[in-house]
Amino acid sequence: MSALILAVSGLACFAIGYRFYSSFIERKIFSISEYQDKTPTEEKTPKILKKSAEIFLIDAINANS
């Protein structure tokens, strides 16, 4: 029975650590909020390529319907 208690308490510690430490890493270490700008691929892709890709996808979706 003590092994079960030890296993449950270990899993609870992992869950608490995952919940709180992962948000700390996101905010303080990786600063993910700084990277909300466009990626280099988004900046360099011409609009004509984006439009042709949209048309291709719409045609592909309509063909499968």
C-alpha positions, -999 to +999 in steps of 0.1 A: +000+000+000+029+024+007+042+019-028+008+031-042+009+062-021+045+069-032+036+064-068+005+087-066+025+114-048+052+112-074+028+116-102+011+145-084+045+162-081+052+157-118+018+172-126+023+203-104+058+208-118+045+205-154+017+230-147+038+257-130+074+252-141+065+250-178+048+284-177+078+298-159+101+285-187+079+299-214+078+334-199+112+338-184+137+317-203+123+313-239+104+346-240+079+332-265+058+363-264+087+382-281+083+361-312+049+372-323+062+389-354+061+373-389+087+346-396+112+352-424+092+328-447+060+348-442+079+381-449+096+369-481+068+349-497+053+370-526+015+376-524+010+359-558+023+326-544+001+329-514-030+335-536-022+306-560-017+283-530-051+294-516-068+287-550-051+253-552-063+243-518-099+255-525-099+235-557-086+205-539-112+207-512-140+212-538-128+182-558-130+159-528-165+171-519 
